[in-house]
């Protein structure tokens, strides 16, 4: 678990994307998507190409599952990547029951279990990110019919 308490780096978005919706998106990507490298931290990330942007999943134990094998661990990071936008990356983290004790990857001090968070990894500004994120989530939900 990261040891930062700067609450400006993340915000709870459970009212924009529920735990159930996060899990449905994850399942869709794992069953209908492909695998693609998108960062040097890990590889072979579950991926799906939506209209005008990509979505990648990251394993809940980080580099301990460097190849993102679903038989080794689950996925608690969803990253929306839009290379044609001012803000390229939207990191969404789900904190499931038991994740804090297990110290799962991507969890930041101050996050609570059974919640979904937007993490401002590149200091673009949570408020600005929140202006755009609902549009991406709406497109995802529409394309996978949730």
Helices and strands as residue ranges (DSSP letters): G 7-9, E 10-12, H 19-32, E 34-36, E 45-50, E 53-59, G 62-65, E 75-81, E 89-95, H 99-102, E 115-119, H 126-143
